[in-house]
Each structure stands twice: as structure tokens, then as C-alpha cells.
Amino acid sequence: MKLYLDDWRTAPRGEDYASADNYADFLALLDRYRDCLELVDLDYDLGFDSLFTGFDALKYMKKHDMKPEHINVHSTHISGREKMLKYALANFPDSEVSGWPGDY
């Protein structure tokens, strides 16, 4: 299953994603599809009033031993994106990790 987290962008067209626009709904998706995570596609910022970020979603996946095949970070928040990519590379060694402007 492909999961997408972003507070204002929609999942890419032509792809079959389950998507959420907030942290709590995304955790419900992670728990539901934990054994078949093909792609987890994350934004960093989740709205001005959110206490959580896409980085928190990565930490949740690590804490609950989830092993997505591929993690993509599509955030325009430069330092948040870099923080998420470094964390994903260090903590999900069996996952493909990508995030523009370049793949890792």
C-alpha cells in the first residue's frame, strides 16, 4: 500500500494512495497497513496548528518496527526534509529513501 501525508497537497495523480492530511489520521493508516507498506510519502509541515510533523511519523514507524519498502520525503521545508532524510537513512536500512531535489 502507498501512503501519503500532506496537509494541503493531494497525492500524485494516477497513483493508488491512501492519504491523510493530519498526523492522527496518518497513524491510523500506518497501523492499518503496517504489514504491506510499499511507499510512505511524507511532508514535513502539517499545518500551523499541528503539534506534529512528518518527522514524528518517521519516529512512530521506527518505534513500532514498521518496515516500508520505500520512504519518500516531498517537503519544501529544507531543514525538515534534510532531518527526515538523515533519520530515514539511519533508521530504515532496508528501505529505499528518496527526496527531491536528489535521491539518496
Secondary structure, DSSP 4 states (H G I P E B T S, - for coil): -EEEE-SSPPPPTTS-EEEESSHHHHHHHHHHSTT--SEEEE-S---TT-S--HHHHHHHHHHTT---SEEEE--S-HHHHHHHHHHHHHH-TTSEEEETTEE-
